[in-house]
Amino acid sequence: MTLFESAVRPVLFRVGGGDAEKAHEFTLGRLASLPSPVRAAMRARYATNRPVEAFGVRFPNPVGLAAGMDKNGVALPAWPALGFGFVEVGTVTAQAQPGNDRPRLFRLRDSEAIINRMGFNNAGAAALADRLKALGPIGVPLGVSLGKSKVTPLADAVEDYLTSYRLLHPYADYIAVNVSSPNTPGLRTLQDKDSIADLLGALRGETPVLVKIAPDLSEPAIAELLEVCLSHGAAGVIATNTTLARDGLAAADQPRATEAGGLSGAPLTEKARKVVHFVHTETDGRLPIIGVGGVMCADDAARLFDAGATLVQLYSGFIYKGPSLVRAAARAR
Ligand SMILES: Cc1cc2nc3c(=O)[nH]c(=O)nc-3n(C[C@H](O)[C@H](O)[C@H](O)COP(=O)(O)O)c2cc1C
């Protein structure tokens, strides 16, 4: 057991009387206010130099922070200090929005899993653009994840994404098109062939655009989507988002299994790896893949790289295992 697991995690998991979202806000606040000498010392301890290049971008190491952890980019300088080789902020939407009612974030501790139905709570694309402009480069590549505003009808989705894209692409090393969150009604239908073709057509420009996909798509549906990605200039695929399935949960977590939302963490490991492997073989390695889902240890990361991922991202693993996982995963490549 690491020091994080034995001493830090128990404290964080008790913040706010065990309310997971309060613990998240508390931790983000702490990370946002780290003095720069502390960040420099952390960086010296945690930074891993394992350079890798993908879609024309050079990464100091292949392990990134997954979307959703720092939606509004409030703690941006802290992530490279914790050893991350890139950071994906967002998902943001063209309109600021509050997200779903609380509670909407649940830890399933025995399963090392999380269920969330946040619903793209975020301060909006313009606020993020202002923050990124003021902050300047953070020393590692920055991805910006875009989603559809809840109030915007699906028929107008392209224009909504385009609004965010115009505001944010100047600050992004890549744009992630999130069409796979289960928490915005209808969003996942944008993974259909025609919808994704329209979206990729509209967002074509100099900034690499990656498509983030759900782990619950059938293989034929993924194959169709990949064809469009290849023909419409997508720079890569991010696989995967959270799942609607509830397999692999420990008995103690069964009462939580009925919470609506997307499941992440250890129960997603195999599923995400299979999708990464399918994408890699189906495209003959022509589309770079960011593998994400259930990376809880170095071996999980190694298996995602073996399955065809060029880069990986962490969310739930970082919550349960702490910063030492970032370095361990980076060295697994
Ligand atoms: C609380 C929470 C919020 C998330 N928000 C987003 C989001 O805004 N955009 C997105 O693309 N993915 C989001 N995700 C999904 C993660 O980026 C990741 O794809 C998923 O959790 C699987 O990785 P993991 O098993 O390492 O957590 C969120 C995940 C969690 C747990």
The ligand as an SDF file (V2000), in Angstrom:
LIG
                    3D

 31 33  0  0  0  0  0  0  0  0999 V2000
  -16.6680   12.3340  -12.3130 C   0  0  0  0  0  0  0  0  0  0  0  0
  -16.3180   12.0980  -13.7500 C   0  0  0  0  0  0  0  0  0  0  0  0
  -16.5410   13.1030  -14.6800 C   0  0  0  0  0  0  0  0  0  0  0  0
  -16.2150   12.8940  -16.0180 C   0  0  0  0  0  0  0  0  0  0  0  0
  -16.4190   13.9110  -16.9130 N   0  0  0  0  0  0  0  0  0  0  0  0
  -16.0510   13.7290  -18.2050 C   0  0  0  0  0  0  0  0  0  0  0  0
  -16.1760   14.7860  -19.1350 C   0  0  0  0  0  0  0  0  0  0  0  0
  -16.5980   15.8910  -18.8140 O   0  0  0  0  0  0  0  0  0  0  0  0
  -15.8060   14.5440  -20.4310 N   0  0  0  0  0  0  0  0  0  0  0  0
  -15.3190   13.3290  -20.8350 C   0  0  0  0  0  0  0  0  0  0  0  0
  -14.9820   13.1640  -22.0160 O   0  0  0  0  0  0  0  0  0  0  0  0
  -15.1690   12.3200  -19.9570 N   0  0  0  0  0  0  0  0  0  0  0  0
  -15.5120   12.4970  -18.6700 C   0  0  0  0  0  0  0  0  0  0  0  0
  -15.3530   11.4760  -17.7820 N   0  0  0  0  0  0  0  0  0  0  0  0
  -14.8400   10.1740  -18.2740 C   0  0  0  0  0  0  0  0  0  0  0  0
  -13.3420   10.0410  -18.0890 C   0  0  0  0  0  0  0  0  0  0  0  0
  -12.6310   11.0100  -18.8160 O   0  0  0  0  0  0  0  0  0  0  0  0
  -12.8860    8.6240  -18.5420 C   0  0  0  0  0  0  0  0  0  0  0  0
  -13.1360    8.4820  -19.9220 O   0  0  0  0  0  0  0  0  0  0  0  0
  -13.6010    7.5210  -17.8000 C   0  0  0  0  0  0  0  0  0  0  0  0
  -13.7830    7.8550  -16.4380 O   0  0  0  0  0  0  0  0  0  0  0  0
  -12.8380    6.1970  -17.8700 C   0  0  0  0  0  0  0  0  0  0  0  0
  -11.5570    6.3150  -17.2840 O   0  0  0  0  0  0  0  0  0  0  0  0
  -11.2350    5.8290  -15.7870 P   0  0  0  0  0  0  0  0  0  0  0  0
  -11.7280    4.4280  -15.6630 O   0  0  0  0  0  0  0  0  0  0  0  0
   -9.7450    5.9840  -15.6580 O   0  0  0  0  0  0  0  0  0  0  0  0
  -11.9750    6.7500  -14.8740 O   0  0  0  0  0  0  0  0  0  0  0  0
  -15.6730   11.6540  -16.4330 C   0  0  0  0  0  0  0  0  0  0  0  0
  -15.4390   10.6480  -15.4850 C   0  0  0  0  0  0  0  0  0  0  0  0
  -15.7500   10.8510  -14.1560 C   0  0  0  0  0  0  0  0  0  0  0  0
  -15.4990    9.7530  -13.1570 C   0  0  0  0  0  0  0  0  0  0  0  0
  1  2  1  0
  2  3  1  0
  2 30  2  0
  3  4  2  0
  4  5  1  0
  4 28  1  0
  5  6  2  0
  6  7  1  0
  6 13  1  0
  7  8  2  0
  7  9  1  0
  9 10  1  0
 10 11  2  0
 10 12  1  0
 12 13  2  0
 13 14  1  0
 14 15  1  0
 14 28  1  0
 15 16  1  0
 16 17  1  0
 16 18  1  0
 18 19  1  0
 18 20  1  0
 20 21  1  0
 20 22  1  0
 22 23  1  0
 23 24  1  0
 24 25  2  0
 24 26  1  0
 24 27  1  0
 28 29  2  0
 29 30  1  0
 30 31  1  0
M  END
$$$$
